[in-house]
Amino acid sequence: MRALLALVADPPLDPSPDDARSLLRRELVHPEYHDRNLLEQVLDRVDRFVSDSIDAASHAPPLSTFAAMVVFLLLAVGLVWLLSKARRTARAARVRGAVLTDERVTADELRARADRALAEGRHGDAVVDGFRAVAVRQIERGALDDLPGATAHEVAAALAAVHPGRREQVDRSAALFDAVLYGDRPASPAQAAEVLGLDDALVGR
């Protein structure tokens, strides 16, 4: 028992798993533990106990903690992504109908921008500014009510009610406006020219 007494007399130690097993083995091979069968049983039990304890105390918690952190991180990332997507969807839903923006601009200014975009080959910009010019011009002329946030579909329905003979062209222009601005689809020169032609037709040019 000399080694055990020395351990008790000395300050508490923090041996490694291998050191702990080595100390116990050295203690148990002293003559007082002369029974070989008993020695083997004790050594086996101690070895299993130490191994199980070390594994449970040293390995399992860190692994469990790490696994929990990974799961938490994945859940957090997923939640952030879902919230971000929900915000983008809500924002897109609010903005989607915004044929008329908060920008203070006249129909002539919008039409000038559309003409310039068409001349420069920016056909998508020509479609967007051209259709907005159509809507603003009809508001300026009193044919449409100024409805902030109205969708392209709503503007088209109102325009078709005032100009029933232009319904098909109005509907095509509104659909093209949505496709270009919100669907990132390209526009052809002919499509841009048709939208600008709608503006001219509705004012009798």
C-alpha positions as CSV (number, residue, x, y, z in Angstrom):
1,M,0.0,0.0,0.0
2,R,3.1,2.2,-0.1
3,A,2.2,3.9,-3.4
4,L,-1.4,4.6,-2.2
5,L,-0.2,6.0,1.1
6,A,2.3,8.2,-0.8
7,L,-0.6,9.4,-3.0
8,V,-2.7,10.3,0.1
9,A,0.2,12.1,1.7
10,D,1.1,14.1,-1.3
11,P,-1.0,16.9,-2.7
12,P,-3.8,15.9,-5.1
13,L,-2.5,14.9,-8.5
14,D,-4.1,15.0,-11.9
15,P,-2.4,12.0,-13.6
16,S,-3.2,11.1,-17.2
17,P,-5.2,8.0,-17.9
18,D,-2.1,5.9,-18.6
19,D,-0.3,7.2,-15.5
20,A,-3.3,6.3,-13.3
21,R,-3.4,2.8,-14.7
22,S,0.4,2.5,-14.3
23,L,0.2,3.6,-10.6
24,L,-2.6,1.2,-9.8
25,R,-0.8,-1.7,-11.5
26,R,2.4,-1.1,-9.6
27,E,0.5,-1.0,-6.3
28,L,-1.3,-4.2,-7.0
29,V,1.8,-6.2,-7.9
30,H,3.1,-5.9,-4.3
31,P,3.4,-9.1,-2.4
32,E,0.3,-8.5,-0.3
33,Y,-1.7,-9.0,-3.6
34,H,-0.1,-12.5,-4.1
35,D,-3.3,-14.1,-5.4
36,R,-2.9,-14.1,-9.1
37,N,-6.5,-14.6,-9.9
38,L,-7.5,-11.8,-7.6
39,L,-4.9,-9.6,-9.1
40,E,-6.1,-10.2,-12.6
41,Q,-9.7,-9.6,-11.7
42,V,-8.8,-6.4,-9.9
43,L,-6.6,-5.2,-12.8
44,D,-9.3,-6.0,-15.3
45,R,-12.0,-4.2,-13.4
46,V,-9.8,-1.2,-12.7
47,D,-8.7,-1.0,-16.3
48,R,-12.3,-1.2,-17.5
49,F,-13.4,1.4,-14.9
50,V,-10.7,3.8,-15.7
51,S,-11.2,3.4,-19.4
52,D,-14.9,3.8,-19.2
53,S,-14.6,6.8,-16.8
54,I,-12.0,8.5,-19.0
55,D,-14.1,7.9,-22.1
56,A,-17.2,9.2,-20.4
57,A,-15.6,12.2,-18.8
58,S,-13.1,13.2,-21.4
59,H,-14.5,12.2,-24.8
60,A,-18.2,11.9,-24.7
61,P,-19.0,15.4,-23.3
62,P,-16.8,17.3,-25.9
63,L,-18.2,15.2,-28.7
64,S,-21.7,15.7,-27.4
65,T,-21.1,19.4,-27.0
66,F,-19.6,19.7,-30.4
67,A,-22.5,17.8,-31.9
68,A,-24.9,20.0,-30.1
69,M,-23.1,23.1,-31.3
70,V,-23.1,21.8,-34.9
71,V,-26.9,21.1,-34.7
72,F,-27.5,24.5,-33.1
73,L,-25.4,26.3,-35.7
74,L,-27.3,24.5,-38.5
75,L,-30.6,25.4,-37.0
76,A,-29.5,29.0,-36.5
77,V,-28.3,29.2,-40.1
78,G,-31.5,27.7,-41.3
79,L,-33.6,30.0,-39.3
80,V,-31.7,33.1,-40.5
81,W,-32.1,31.9,-44.1
82,L,-35.8,31.3,-43.7
83,L,-36.3,34.7,-42.1
84,S,-34.2,36.4,-44.7
85,K,-36.2,34.7,-47.5
86,A,-39.4,35.6,-45.8
87,R,-38.3,39.3,-45.7
88,R,-37.2,39.2,-49.3
89,T,-40.5,37.6,-50.3
90,A,-42.5,40.1,-48.4
91,R,-40.5,43.0,-49.7
92,A,-40.7,41.7,-53.3
93,A,-44.5,41.3,-52.8
94,R,-44.7,45.0,-51.7
95,V,-42.4,46.3,-54.4
96,R,-43.7,44.1,-57.2
97,G,-46.7,46.3,-57.9
98,A,-44.7,49.4,-57.7
99,V,-45.1,50.6,-61.2
100,L,-45.0,54.0,-59.7
101,T,-42.0,54.5,-57.3
102,D,-41.4,57.2,-54.7
103,E,-39.3,59.0,-57.3
104,R,-40.8,62.4,-58.2
105,V,-40.6,62.4,-62.0
106,T,-42.9,63.5,-64.8
107,A,-44.1,61.4,-67.7
108,D,-42.0,63.4,-70.1
109,E,-38.9,62.8,-68.0
110,L,-39.6,59.0,-67.9
111,R,-40.2,58.9,-71.6
112,A,-36.9,60.8,-72.3
113,R,-35.1,58.2,-70.2
114,A,-36.8,55.4,-72.0
115,D,-35.9,56.9,-75.5
116,R,-32.3,57.3,-74.4
117,A,-32.2,53.7,-73.1
118,L,-33.6,52.4,-76.3
119,A,-31.0,54.4,-78.4
120,E,-28.2,53.0,-76.2
121,G,-29.4,49.4,-76.5
122,R,-30.6,49.1,-73.0
123,H,-33.9,47.6,-74.0
124,G,-34.9,46.4,-70.5
125,D,-34.5,49.9,-69.1
126,A,-36.5,51.3,-72.0
127,V,-39.4,48.9,-71.2
128,V,-39.4,49.7,-67.5
129,D,-39.2,53.5,-67.9
130,G,-41.5,53.4,-70.9
131,F,-44.3,51.6,-69.1
132,R,-43.9,53.9,-66.1
133,A,-44.2,56.8,-68.5
134,V,-47.4,55.4,-69.8
135,A,-48.9,55.1,-66.3
136,V,-47.7,58.6,-65.1
137,R,-48.9,60.3,-68.3
138,Q,-52.4,58.8,-67.9
139,I,-52.4,60.0,-64.3
140,E,-51.3,63.5,-65.4
141,R,-54.1,63.6,-68.0
142,G,-56.7,62.5,-65.4
143,A,-57.5,59.2,-67.1
144,L,-56.1,57.2,-64.2
145,D,-56.2,57.6,-60.4
146,D,-52.9,58.1,-58.7
147,L,-52.7,54.8,-56.8
148,P,-49.2,54.4,-55.2
149,G,-48.2,50.7,-55.1
150,A,-50.5,49.7,-57.9
151,T,-49.3,46.6,-59.7
152,A,-48.6,46.4,-63.4
153,H,-51.7,44.2,-63.7
154,E,-53.8,46.8,-61.9
155,V,-52.5,49.6,-64.1
156,A,-53.2,47.5,-67.2
157,A,-56.7,46.8,-66.1
158,A,-57.4,50.5,-65.5
159,L,-55.8,51.5,-68.8
160,A,-57.8,48.8,-70.7
161,A,-61.0,50.2,-69.1
162,V,-60.2,53.6,-70.4
163,H,-58.7,52.5,-73.7
164,P,-60.5,49.2,-74.5
165,G,-59.2,49.1,-78.1
166,R,-55.6,48.9,-76.7
167,R,-56.3,46.0,-74.3
168,E,-54.0,43.5,-75.9
169,Q,-51.1,45.9,-76.3
170,V,-51.6,47.2,-72.7
171,D,-51.6,43.6,-71.3
172,R,-48.5,42.7,-73.3
173,S,-46.6,45.8,-72.0
174,A,-47.6,45.1,-68.4
175,A,-46.5,41.5,-68.6
176,L,-43.2,42.6,-70.2
177,F,-42.7,45.2,-67.5
178,D,-43.0,42.5,-64.8
179,A,-40.9,40.0,-66.7
180,V,-38.0,42.5,-67.2
181,L,-38.0,44.2,-63.8
182,Y,-38.9,41.3,-61.5
183,G,-38.0,38.2,-63.6
184,D,-34.6,39.5,-64.9
185,R,-35.7,38.6,-68.4
186,P,-34.2,40.5,-71.4
187,A,-36.2,42.6,-73.7
188,S,-35.8,42.9,-77.5
189,P,-35.7,46.2,-79.4
190,A,-39.1,45.4,-80.8
191,Q,-40.6,44.8,-77.4
192,A,-39.2,48.1,-76.1
193,A,-40.4,49.9,-79.1
194,E,-43.9,48.5,-78.6
195,V,-44.1,49.9,-75.1
196,L,-43.0,53.3,-76.2
197,G,-45.5,53.0,-79.1
198,L,-48.2,52.4,-76.5
199,D,-47.4,55.7,-74.8
200,D,-47.7,57.5,-78.1
201,A,-50.9,55.7,-79.1
202,L,-52.7,56.5,-75.8
203,V,-52.1,60.2,-76.2
204,G,-52.9,60.2,-79.9
205,R,-49.5,60.9,-81.3
